[in-house]
Amino acid sequence: MRNFIVLLVFFNVILLLGNLFVNAQNKIPEMEQGVPLLVVLPETPGGGYSANKATGVSSCYTVGPYSSEKAAQLVAGNIRTYGMDVIIRSLSSKKIKNYLVYIADISSLEQAKKISVDLVKQNVNGYSIIEEGPYKNTITFGFFENLDKAKRKAEYIRYLGYDAKFSGQKVQRQVFWVDYDEPVGAATPALQWSRSLNKNSAVQVIPRNCDQQAWYGEGGAFASY
């Protein structure tokens, strides 16, 4: 009986080794041919953006300009809640503050005074004569915030026979633009958020090249939020 048990154990060991040898020769492949491996993408708050960015299926936009950094940050924060990359760019630009109407190229101070007397007869008031400096002998009619009003004033002075002109007085200002990458079909309401801050704002959404971020890094100040 003892010999029979030992023989049975020996037979089982031989059978086990045989199965292991056969399985090693016919190894099951990790994946079928033609079927790609699954890749687990990292999750991003807001959902969906990481997958679109990884596959390159996204569009790039810039919204602005904003006259204050605070407004740009508020819109950027709203866009970020959608799980999108956001960059705020700060740019310097010149804005026309007002328009000056004037008569230049007057030969002498006496001639400028003679013209001013005639203007008074034509019921034109609110003028002044520059008596010194590079604009000497120029007659000015003040500054106008509205371009149409400046044009009408200049045209009226021309009607009276004098070569009136107008020019914009520019001031330096800082504006802010918000760049963001958007998954195709997401329709981020960036423009609505902007108008909720200021309904009269001239902010607009402009499509841009997604490779432009490298240029921004070289050319202008920017902050990522």
C-alpha positions as CSV (number, residue, x, y, z in Angstrom):
1,M,0.0,0.0,0.0
2,R,2.8,2.4,0.9
3,N,4.6,1.7,-2.4
4,F,1.3,2.4,-4.3
5,I,0.9,5.9,-2.6
6,V,4.6,6.8,-3.5
7,L,4.0,5.7,-7.1
8,L,0.8,7.8,-7.3
9,V,2.6,10.9,-6.0
10,F,5.5,10.3,-8.4
11,F,3.0,10.0,-11.3
12,N,1.3,13.3,-10.4
13,V,4.7,15.2,-10.2
14,I,5.6,13.9,-13.7
15,L,2.2,15.0,-15.0
16,L,2.6,18.5,-13.5
17,L,6.0,19.0,-15.0
18,G,4.7,17.8,-18.4
19,N,1.9,20.4,-18.4
20,L,4.3,23.2,-17.5
21,F,6.6,22.2,-20.3
22,V,3.7,22.2,-22.9
23,N,2.4,25.6,-21.7
24,A,5.9,27.1,-22.0
25,Q,6.1,26.0,-25.6
26,N,2.7,27.5,-26.5
27,K,2.9,30.8,-24.7
28,I,-0.3,32.9,-24.9
29,P,0.5,36.3,-26.5
30,E,-0.2,39.5,-24.4
31,M,-2.3,41.0,-27.2
32,E,-3.9,39.9,-30.5
33,Q,-2.2,41.0,-33.7
34,G,-3.6,44.2,-35.1
35,V,-5.2,45.3,-31.8
36,P,-3.5,48.2,-30.1
37,L,-2.7,48.3,-26.4
38,L,-5.0,50.4,-24.2
39,V,-3.3,53.5,-22.8
40,V,-4.7,55.0,-19.6
41,L,-4.7,58.8,-19.9
42,P,-4.3,61.1,-16.9
43,E,-7.5,62.7,-15.6
44,T,-7.9,66.4,-15.7
45,P,-10.5,68.5,-13.7
46,G,-13.3,69.6,-16.0
47,G,-13.2,66.4,-17.9
48,G,-12.3,65.5,-21.5
49,Y,-9.5,68.0,-22.2
50,S,-6.5,65.7,-21.5
51,A,-7.8,63.1,-24.0
52,N,-8.3,65.8,-26.6
53,K,-4.9,67.3,-26.0
54,A,-3.2,64.0,-26.1
55,T,-4.7,63.2,-29.5
56,G,-4.2,66.7,-30.8
57,V,-8.0,67.2,-31.3
58,S,-8.3,70.8,-30.0
59,S,-8.6,74.4,-31.2
60,C,-6.8,77.4,-29.9
61,Y,-8.3,80.9,-29.2
62,T,-7.5,84.2,-27.6
63,V,-10.0,86.5,-26.0
64,G,-9.5,90.1,-25.3
65,P,-8.3,92.8,-25.0
66,Y,-9.1,93.5,-21.3
67,S,-8.1,96.9,-19.9
68,S,-7.6,95.4,-16.4
69,E,-5.7,92.4,-15.3
70,K,-8.4,91.6,-12.8
71,A,-11.0,91.1,-15.6
72,A,-8.6,88.9,-17.5
73,Q,-7.9,86.8,-14.4
74,L,-11.7,86.3,-13.8
75,V,-12.3,85.0,-17.3
76,A,-9.1,82.9,-17.2
77,G,-10.4,81.3,-13.9
78,N,-13.7,80.4,-15.5
79,I,-12.0,78.8,-18.5
80,R,-9.7,76.9,-16.2
81,T,-12.7,75.3,-14.4
82,Y,-13.4,73.6,-17.7
83,G,-10.0,71.9,-17.4
84,M,-8.3,73.9,-20.1
85,D,-4.8,75.4,-20.3
86,V,-4.9,79.2,-19.9
87,I,-2.2,81.8,-20.5
88,I,-2.7,85.6,-19.8
89,R,-0.6,87.9,-22.0
90,S,0.2,91.4,-21.1
91,L,0.8,93.8,-24.0
92,S,1.6,97.5,-24.3
93,S,-0.4,99.4,-27.0
94,K,-1.2,103.0,-27.8
95,K,-4.7,104.3,-27.6
96,I,-6.1,107.6,-29.0
97,K,-7.3,109.5,-25.9
98,N,-8.7,112.5,-27.8
99,Y,-8.4,114.6,-30.9
100,L,-6.9,118.1,-31.3
101,V,-8.3,120.5,-33.9
102,Y,-5.9,123.3,-35.0
103,I,-4.7,125.6,-37.8
104,A,-1.0,125.2,-38.4
105,D,1.7,126.8,-40.7
106,I,0.7,130.4,-39.9
107,S,3.5,132.7,-41.0
108,S,3.6,135.0,-37.9
109,L,2.0,135.8,-34.6
110,E,0.4,138.9,-36.2
111,Q,-1.2,136.7,-38.9
112,A,-2.5,134.3,-36.3
113,K,-4.1,137.2,-34.4
114,K,-5.7,138.5,-37.6
115,I,-7.2,135.1,-38.2
116,S,-8.5,134.9,-34.7
117,V,-10.3,138.3,-35.1
118,D,-12.0,136.9,-38.2
119,L,-13.0,133.7,-36.3
120,V,-14.7,135.8,-33.6
121,K,-16.7,137.6,-36.3
122,Q,-17.8,134.1,-37.5
123,N,-19.0,133.3,-33.9
124,V,-16.1,130.8,-33.4
125,N,-15.0,130.7,-29.8
126,G,-12.9,128.5,-27.6
127,Y,-9.6,128.9,-29.5
128,S,-6.1,129.8,-28.3
129,I,-2.9,130.8,-30.0
130,I,0.4,129.0,-29.2
131,E,3.0,131.7,-29.0
132,E,6.1,129.7,-28.2
133,G,7.7,126.3,-28.9
134,P,7.7,124.0,-31.9
135,Y,4.0,124.8,-32.6
136,K,4.4,128.5,-32.4
137,N,1.7,130.6,-34.1
138,T,-0.7,127.6,-34.2
139,I,-4.3,128.2,-33.4
140,T,-6.0,125.4,-31.5
141,F,-9.6,124.7,-30.9
142,G,-9.3,122.3,-28.0
143,F,-9.5,118.5,-27.6
144,F,-12.4,116.4,-28.6
145,E,-13.0,112.9,-27.2
146,N,-15.3,112.0,-30.1
147,L,-13.7,111.6,-33.6
148,D,-16.9,112.7,-35.4
149,K,-17.1,115.9,-33.4
150,A,-13.4,116.7,-34.2
151,K,-14.1,116.1,-37.9
152,R,-17.2,118.4,-37.9
153,K,-15.2,121.1,-36.1
154,A,-12.3,120.9,-38.6
155,E,-14.8,120.9,-41.6
156,Y,-16.5,124.0,-40.3
157,I,-13.2,125.9,-39.9
158,R,-12.3,124.9,-43.5
159,Y,-15.7,126.2,-44.6
160,L,-14.7,129.5,-43.2
161,G,-11.6,129.5,-45.4
162,Y,-8.8,128.2,-43.1
163,D,-6.9,124.9,-43.4
164,A,-8.0,123.3,-40.2
165,K,-6.7,119.8,-39.3
166,F,-7.2,117.3,-36.5
167,S,-4.8,114.7,-35.0
168,G,-5.2,112.0,-32.4
169,Q,-3.4,112.3,-29.1
170,K,-2.2,108.9,-28.2
171,V,-1.4,107.5,-24.7
172,Q,0.4,104.3,-23.7
173,R,-1.8,101.7,-22.1
174,Q,-1.5,98.1,-21.0
175,V,-4.0,95.5,-22.2
176,F,-4.4,91.8,-21.4
177,W,-5.3,88.8,-23.6
178,V,-6.3,85.3,-22.5
179,D,-5.1,82.4,-24.6
180,Y,-6.7,79.0,-24.2
181,D,-6.9,75.6,-25.9
182,E,-10.4,74.2,-26.4
183,P,-11.5,70.7,-27.3
184,V,-13.4,70.6,-30.5
185,G,-17.1,71.2,-29.9
186,A,-16.7,72.5,-26.4
187,A,-18.0,76.0,-27.1
188,T,-16.5,77.7,-24.1
189,P,-18.7,80.8,-23.3
190,A,-15.6,83.1,-22.8
191,L,-17.3,86.0,-24.6
192,Q,-20.4,85.8,-22.4
193,W,-18.3,85.8,-19.3
194,S,-16.5,88.9,-20.6
195,R,-19.7,90.8,-21.3
196,S,-21.1,89.9,-17.9
197,L,-18.2,91.9,-16.5
198,N,-18.8,94.8,-18.9
199,K,-21.7,94.7,-21.3
200,N,-20.2,97.5,-23.4
201,S,-16.8,95.8,-23.7
202,A,-15.2,95.5,-27.1
203,V,-13.8,92.1,-26.2
204,Q,-13.7,89.5,-29.0
205,V,-12.7,85.8,-29.4
206,I,-10.1,85.2,-32.1
207,P,-8.9,81.9,-33.4
208,R,-5.1,81.5,-33.2
209,N,-2.3,79.1,-34.2
210,C,-1.8,76.6,-31.4
211,D,2.0,76.9,-31.9
212,Q,2.1,80.6,-31.1
213,Q,2.7,80.0,-27.4
214,A,6.4,79.6,-28.0
215,W,6.5,83.1,-29.7
216,Y,4.6,84.6,-26.8
217,G,7.3,83.3,-24.4
218,E,10.0,85.1,-26.4
219,G,8.2,88.3,-27.2
220,G,6.0,89.5,-24.4
221,A,5.2,89.1,-20.7
222,F,2.8,86.3,-19.8
223,A,1.5,84.6,-16.8
224,S,0.1,81.1,-16.6
225,Y,-2.9,80.4,-14.3
